[in-house]
């Protein structure tokens, strides 16, 4: 993980926020991969998306990450379901807050 952080409760580019959602895990048939969508608060721009994606990509088993600031959603594809606390730690390291699963 990197040392880049944003210690404020808003994003690096100004205020922003997102709501919480419900659980969504999808097993991709034939691949053994799991896709999970999380809500992250504070992302407002491409830099925010990149910071969150970079930290989550460093987690073991992660094969793809797509962060969308506009919706506050981060889609993670991994070899197996990830520990939510590990995802929370990565999002925290990037300087944002994991709200929960979408």
VENQUIZI-V370929 format. One record per residue. N is the residue number from 1. PSI is psi as a letter, one per 30 degrees, with the letter a starting at -180 (999 if undefined). NEAR is the number of other C-alpha atoms within 12 Angstrom. D_CENTER is the distance of its C-alpha to the mean C-alpha in whole Angstrom. Layout:
n={N & N}
psi={PSI & PSI}
near={NEAR & NEAR}
d_center={D_CENTER & D_CENTER}
//
This chain:
n={1 & 2 & 3 & 4 & 5 & 6 & 7 & 8 & 9 & 10 & 11 & 12 & 13 & 14 & 15 & 16 & 17 & 18 & 19 & 20 & 21 & 22 & 23 & 24 & 25 & 26 & 27 & 28 & 29 & 30 & 31 & 32 & 33 & 34 & 35 & 36 & 37 & 38 & 39 & 40 & 41 & 42 & 43 & 44 & 45 & 46 & 47 & 48 & 49 & 50 & 51 & 52 & 53 & 54 & 55 & 56 & 57 & 58 & 59 & 60 & 61 & 62 & 63 & 64 & 65 & 66 & 67 & 68 & 69 & 70 & 71 & 72 & 73 & 74 & 75 & 76 & 77 & 78 & 79 & 80 & 81 & 82 & 83 & 84 & 85 & 86 & 87 & 88 & 89 & 90 & 91 & 92 & 93 & 94 & 95 & 96 & 97 & 98 & 99 & 100 & 101 & 102}
psi={l & l & g & k & l & j & f & l & f & l & l & f & g & a & l & l & l & l & l & l & a & l & k & j & k & k & k & j & k & f & f & g & l & k & k & k & k & l & k & k & k & f & k & f & a & e & e & e & e & e & e & e & e & e & e & e & f & f & k & k & f & k & f & k & k & j & k & j & e & e & f & g & k & j & k & k & k & l & e & l & k & l & k & e & e & e & e & e & e & e & e & e & e & f & g & l & k & j & e & a & l & 999}
near={23 & 21 & 14 & 21 & 24 & 25 & 17 & 19 & 21 & 23 & 32 & 28 & 20 & 15 & 16 & 24 & 26 & 28 & 21 & 20 & 19 & 15 & 16 & 20 & 22 & 21 & 18 & 16 & 9 & 8 & 14 & 16 & 22 & 26 & 31 & 35 & 35 & 40 & 38 & 46 & 42 & 40 & 41 & 29 & 25 & 19 & 22 & 37 & 35 & 26 & 38 & 50 & 39 & 30 & 35 & 42 & 31 & 25 & 31 & 21 & 23 & 28 & 26 & 25 & 30 & 31 & 36 & 29 & 32 & 21 & 26 & 36 & 38 & 43 & 33 & 42 & 32 & 30 & 22 & 22 & 27 & 29 & 19 & 23 & 18 & 22 & 41 & 28 & 24 & 32 & 43 & 32 & 26 & 37 & 36 & 42 & 37 & 36 & 29 & 26 & 29 & 26}
d_center={14 & 15 & 17 & 15 & 14 & 15 & 17 & 17 & 16 & 16 & 14 & 16 & 18 & 19 & 18 & 15 & 14 & 13 & 14 & 13 & 14 & 15 & 14 & 13 & 14 & 16 & 18 & 19 & 23 & 25 & 22 & 21 & 17 & 14 & 12 & 10 & 8 & 6 & 7 & 6 & 10 & 11 & 10 & 13 & 14 & 13 & 13 & 10 & 9 & 10 & 9 & 6 & 6 & 9 & 8 & 6 & 9 & 12 & 11 & 14 & 14 & 11 & 13 & 11 & 8 & 8 & 6 & 9 & 10 & 13 & 12 & 9 & 7 & 4 & 7 & 7 & 11 & 13 & 16 & 16 & 14 & 12 & 13 & 10 & 12 & 11 & 7 & 8 & 10 & 8 & 6 & 10 & 11 & 9 & 11 & 9 & 9 & 7 & 10 & 10 & 10 & 11}
//
